[in-house]
Amino acid sequence: MTTAVTTNRLLILWLIMLLLTLVVALSPGNTGNLLLWYGLAWAATLVKGWWIIQDFMELRQAPAFLRRILQGWLFITATAVALTAVWQ
C-alpha cells in the first residue's frame, strides 16, 4: 500500500477505536442487563486488540505463528479480565 492509503487506513481505524472506547466508557453500566454490557466491552476489546496487532504493530505480513501467539494472548487476557468482572 502507498503511504497515503496506509495513513488514511490507520486514521480511520484509530477513529473507529476511539468511538468503540467512548461507547463502552459511556455505557449505562448500572442497568439490569450487566452481562450484555460486559459482552459488549469484551467484544470491543477483542476488535480493538485485533486491529492494534494487525495494523498498528504492523504484523499483518508477519509469520502466522507470531500472529497466532499474540491473538491467543489477546483472547486469553481479555477473557480473563471479563470473567473477573462478571464474577466479582
N, C-alpha and C positions, 0 to 999 in steps of 0.2 A: 504494500500500500504506500501511497505517497505520504509525505509528512502532513500535508493539509488534511487529507482524509483521516489519517490517524489522529491528528489533533482534534478534529471535529468529532470523531467517534468517541474519544476519551472525554471530551467536554459533555457530550450527550449522556454518556454513561454516568459521569460524575453528577450531573443534574438529576438523573433518574434516581441514583443512590441517595442524593440529598432529599428528594421527595419521599422515598421509602422511609428514610430515617425520621422525617417530620411526621409521616402518617403513624408510625409506631410510637413515637415520642408523645404525640398529641392524642393518642387513642384514649377513650374513656375506660381506664383500667378498673374503675370501681363499679362497673356494671355486673349484672348477674352472670354473664357468659365469659368468665375469665379464660376458659380453655380456648375459646375462639381467638382471643387477643394474644395468648401465648403462642398459639399456632401461627398467627399472622407474623409475630415478631420472629419466630423460628424460621419461617419461610423467607422473610425479608433478609434475615442474616445469611441464610444459605445463598440466596440470589446475589447479594452484595459481595459475599466472600468469593463466589464463583467468578464474578466479574473482576474482582481485585486480582485473583490468582491468574486468570486468563489474560487480562488486558493491562492492568497497571503494573504487575510484576513481569509482564511480557513472557509468560510461559506457554502461550498458545502454540509455539513451534518447538517447545521443549520435549524431551523424551516422554513417552506416555507413562513410564514408571514414575518419574518425578511428579508429573501432574496428578497421578492417582494417589500418591502419598499425601500430597498437600490437600487434595479433595477429601481424602479419608480423614485427615486431621481436622479439617473444617467441619465435616459432618459429625464426628465424634465430639468435638468441643462444643459445637452449637447445641447438639442434642443433650449433652451433659448439663449445660447451663439451663436449658429449657426445662429439663426434668427436675433439676434442683429447684427452680422457681415454682413449678407445679406442686411439688411435694414438700414445700417448706412449711 
